[in-house]
């Protein structure tokens, strides 16, 4: 059964060795998996809001695209339920980094079926966003009455991503 590896397997940020060129001969990776993130901007796109709430990682980290999409859905659903349409939600990061896995077989006769660590570049399985410390992952803009609702929505999304996160509230100056 094909399953995803746990999030902490790929959470450390390393220099990518995943060259994708328009010339096929120069590629290290032949195909990039499709991005599962559907939307990056949600809510009321044109209204100006006075407060900004951001969720940021405490350490450099990689977050897979399916974790980002899961968090986006949770935050958007909570904000829609509590604030109505009086919010603006933005996913600030884009997953570029290709995650590769060298599949290892287990069980009887597996040693005769695989190459082990010989030619172990791995096949692409998913993509991830590489984040720096204190880089905003999600930004929510709301009125003063909905600050606590936005903080609560971001707190619900934090356990769905690997690592530790902090929530920062700031006022937008005009």
C-alpha positions as CSV (number, residue, x, y, z in Angstrom):
1,X,0.0,0.0,0.0
2,X,1.4,3.4,-1.1
3,X,1.4,5.9,1.8
4,X,3.1,9.1,2.7
5,X,6.0,9.1,5.0
6,X,5.6,11.1,8.2
7,X,6.1,14.9,8.0
8,X,9.3,14.9,10.2
9,X,11.1,12.8,7.6
10,X,11.4,15.8,5.3
11,X,11.1,18.7,7.6
12,X,14.8,19.7,7.7
13,X,15.7,22.3,5.1
14,X,18.5,21.2,2.9
15,X,19.9,22.6,-0.4
16,X,17.8,21.2,-3.2
17,X,19.3,18.9,-5.8
18,X,16.2,19.0,-7.9
19,X,17.0,20.9,-11.1
20,X,14.1,21.2,-13.5
21,X,15.1,22.7,-16.8
22,X,13.2,23.4,-20.0
23,X,15.9,21.3,-21.8
24,X,15.2,17.6,-21.0
25,X,18.9,16.5,-21.0
26,X,19.8,19.0,-18.2
27,X,17.1,17.9,-15.8
28,X,17.9,16.0,-12.7
29,X,14.2,15.2,-12.2
30,X,12.1,14.3,-15.2
31,X,8.7,15.2,-13.8
32,X,7.4,17.3,-10.9
33,X,4.4,16.1,-9.0
34,X,1.2,18.2,-9.3
35,X,0.5,20.8,-6.7
36,X,-2.5,20.1,-4.5
37,X,-3.0,23.7,-3.4
38,X,-6.1,25.0,-5.1
39,X,-6.3,28.7,-4.1
40,X,-3.9,31.2,-2.6
41,X,-6.2,34.2,-2.0
42,X,-9.6,33.8,-0.3
43,X,-12.3,36.0,1.3
44,X,-12.9,39.6,0.5
45,X,-10.1,40.5,-1.9
46,X,-10.7,44.3,-2.4
47,X,-11.6,45.6,1.0
48,X,-8.9,47.2,3.2
49,X,-8.6,45.7,6.7
50,X,-6.9,47.4,9.6
51,X,-5.4,44.3,11.3
52,X,-3.0,41.5,10.1
53,X,-2.6,38.2,11.8
54,X,0.3,35.9,10.6
55,X,1.4,32.4,11.5
56,X,5.2,32.0,11.3
57,X,7.6,29.0,12.0
58,X,10.0,29.3,14.9
59,X,12.7,27.4,13.0
60,X,13.6,26.8,9.3
61,X,11.3,24.1,8.0
62,X,9.9,22.3,5.0
63,X,6.1,21.9,4.7
64,X,4.6,19.6,2.2
65,X,1.9,20.8,-0.2
66,X,-0.8,18.5,1.2
67,X,-0.2,19.9,4.7
68,X,-0.5,23.5,3.4
69,X,-3.8,22.6,1.6
70,X,-5.2,21.0,4.7
71,X,-4.4,24.1,6.8
72,X,-5.9,26.4,4.2
73,X,-9.1,24.5,4.2
74,X,-9.3,24.5,8.0
75,X,-8.6,28.2,8.3
76,X,-10.9,29.2,5.5
77,X,-13.8,27.1,6.9
78,X,-13.4,28.5,10.4
79,X,-13.2,32.1,9.2
80,X,-16.2,31.7,6.9
81,X,-18.2,30.2,9.8
82,X,-17.2,32.9,12.4
83,X,-16.5,36.1,10.4
84,X,-18.9,35.6,7.4
85,X,-17.1,37.1,4.4
86,X,-15.4,39.9,6.4
87,X,-11.8,38.6,6.1
88,X,-8.9,38.2,3.6
89,X,-6.8,35.0,3.8
90,X,-3.6,34.6,1.8
91,X,-1.2,31.6,1.6
92,X,2.2,33.3,1.2
93,X,4.4,30.4,0.3
94,X,4.6,28.3,-2.9
95,X,5.9,24.7,-2.8
96,X,8.9,24.5,-5.3
97,X,11.1,21.8,-3.7
98,X,10.7,18.3,-5.0
99,X,10.7,15.6,-2.4
100,X,12.3,12.3,-3.5
101,X,12.1,8.8,-1.9
102,X,14.2,5.8,-2.4
103,X,11.6,3.0,-1.9
104,X,12.9,0.1,0.2
105,X,11.2,-3.2,0.1
106,X,10.8,-5.5,3.2
107,X,9.9,-9.1,3.6
108,X,11.1,-12.4,2.2
109,X,13.1,-12.1,-1.1
110,X,13.2,-8.3,-1.0
111,X,17.0,-8.3,-1.1
112,X,16.9,-9.8,-4.6
113,X,14.4,-7.2,-5.9
114,X,15.9,-3.8,-5.1
115,X,19.3,-2.1,-5.6
116,X,19.7,-0.8,-2.0
117,X,21.7,2.4,-1.9
118,X,23.2,1.9,-5.4
119,X,21.7,4.5,-7.8
120,X,19.7,5.9,-4.9
121,X,18.6,9.3,-6.3
122,X,14.9,8.4,-5.6
123,X,11.7,9.1,-7.4
124,X,9.7,12.3,-6.9
125,X,6.8,11.8,-4.6
126,X,5.6,15.3,-3.6
127,X,6.6,18.9,-3.4
128,X,7.3,21.1,-0.4
129,X,7.8,24.8,0.5
130,X,11.1,25.7,2.2
131,X,10.5,28.3,4.9
132,X,12.9,30.5,6.8
133,X,12.5,31.4,10.5
134,X,9.7,34.0,11.0
135,X,8.5,33.8,7.4
136,X,4.7,34.2,7.2
137,X,3.0,31.1,6.0
138,X,-0.6,32.4,6.2
139,X,-1.8,36.0,6.5
140,X,-5.3,36.9,7.7
141,X,-6.6,40.5,7.5
142,X,-9.6,41.3,9.5
143,X,-11.5,44.1,11.4
144,X,-10.9,44.6,15.1
145,X,-14.0,42.6,16.1
146,X,-12.7,39.4,14.4
147,X,-9.1,39.3,15.7
148,X,-9.8,36.5,18.2
149,X,-11.7,34.5,15.5
150,X,-8.7,34.7,13.2
151,X,-6.2,33.8,15.9
152,X,-8.4,30.8,16.8
153,X,-8.5,29.6,13.2
154,X,-4.7,29.8,12.8
155,X,-4.3,27.9,16.1
156,X,-6.4,25.1,14.8
157,X,-4.2,24.9,11.7
158,X,-0.8,24.7,13.5
159,X,-1.0,21.0,14.5
160,X,-1.5,20.0,10.9
161,X,2.0,21.3,10.0
162,X,5.4,20.0,11.2
163,X,7.3,22.1,13.7
164,X,6.4,24.9,16.1
165,X,4.6,28.1,15.1
166,X,3.9,31.5,16.5
167,X,1.0,33.8,15.8
168,X,1.6,37.5,15.4
169,X,-1.0,40.3,15.4
170,X,-0.1,43.7,13.9
171,X,-1.9,46.8,12.9
172,X,-1.7,47.9,9.2
173,X,-0.7,51.6,9.0
174,X,-2.3,53.6,6.2
